[in-house]
Amino acid sequence: MSPIKVLVISNNELSTTDANGKTLLSIFDNDIFDIKQIYIKKTSNPSTKLSGSLYIDEGDIFKDVLKVNILKSGQDSSLENSRIMKKSAFKQCIREMIWLFSHKQYRLIDEWIQKNEFDIIFFMMGDSIFMCNLVLHILEKLEIPLLTYITDVYINDLSIKSPIDYAFKKILRKNQKRIIGKTDKLYTISDKMSSYYKKLCGKKSAILRNIAETPIIDRNRDKFNDFIYAGNLYYGRDEILVLLARVIKSINDQNKKNVHLKIYSNSILTEALKDEMRVNSYIYWGGQLSKVELIEEISKNKYVLFVESFKEKYINKVKYSFSTKITELALQGKCIVAIAPENIGSMEDLKKFAFCITNLNELESKILSLLHGTPELYEKKAKEFSFQHYNANAQFLRLKEDISSLTHRE
C-alpha cells in the first residue's frame, strides 16, 4: 500500500524535543504516513523526516500588512518566539486582525496546496482564530476528511478579565465549534477534556496521547538518589520547584543527606529559581538536553518530578490537559513524584501509580517519607500501568484504522 498522504496543520513544527511538535512527531513517525506540514513556529530540533513543508513567516505577514518590519535585526522571525507577541488579549486581537488582511500569504498557501496531493488533514487546534480560519479555507479547497486533535483547552474560562479578553475567547470558542462541526474524527488528550468537549459541542472524541517508545534503560539506572525535573517553567511551575528545593535543603541539613534537585528545561531560567540558587547549593540547572541525553539522565536519577501550580489562575490553564511526558516517564518504570492539585487532568492517571502530593502543607513530610520509603513500589506500578494503558502499538493501530476508514484504504 502506498503511504497515506497527511497534511498536518499546527502552530508548532514537528520536533524531537519541543511541546506539541514532539507529540505530533510521535504520532506520525511511521513509514505508512507521508507527512507534509503547514506551521508558524519553528523549533530548534526539527524532525529530519519532513521535506517540502510550508513555514508561514508571520514576520513577513506583518511587513506586508503594516508596511514596517516590527522585528529587530537578527531576531527570530517566528512571532511565536518573539517577545513582541507575548500573549495578552489585546496583542492576540491585533495579531488576528493583521491575519485578516494576509491575502498574499493565502495566495502562497493556495499555490503550495495545488502542487501537492493529500488524502487527509490532521489539525492540532490551538488558541488562534486565524488557524481555524486557515483550516476551513484549505478544507473548502481540498474537500478531504478532517481529523482534529485538541491537547489544551483555551476557552473554558470566560470570566471577564477584560472586555477584550472576553470577546476574544467568545470568538475563539465559536470558531472551534465550527471546526469541530466539520471534523470527521475528533481526538482529545484526556478523559476530562473529552467530557468537556462532549458537553460543549455534543461530539464524542477518542483519547489520543503521544505515542512513546519503550526506552532503553541506562546501565547506570538510579545511580543518583536525586530528583529530576524535565519540562518547561510556565504557569507557576518554577515556584513549586523553588518550594521543593527549600524542602530538600531542609531535609539535607537536618538528616545529613545529600539529595539534589536537577532541572532540565528549554525555558529561560526564571528569577525565582535564580534567587534560590544563590542560597541553595542543592539545585542544579542543566538547561536543554537532546532526547537521548534526557532519557539517559532521567534513568540515572531515582525520582522524576511532575509539578503544577496550586494557584487558581494556573489550574484553569491545565485543568483539562494531560502532560505528554507522563507516558514517557511511566514507560521507563520510574518513581514519578507528582506535586499538583488533585483535580487536574494529568492527575487522573498519576494518582493510580505515582507518589502524589496534593497539599503543599505536607510537602516536607511527604518527601521525607518517600526518601525513607520504598520507591520501588511506585516504579512497579508505573511500569504495569503504562504497558496496559500507554500501549504505543494499540494507539497507532487505532489511528491507522480511523484514517484508513475515512480515506477508504485497506
Summary of the structure (lengths in Angstrom):
residues: 410
radius of gyration: 22.1
end to end distance: 8.1
largest distance: 68.5
contacts: 1283
relative contact order: 0.10
helix: 47%
strand: 16%
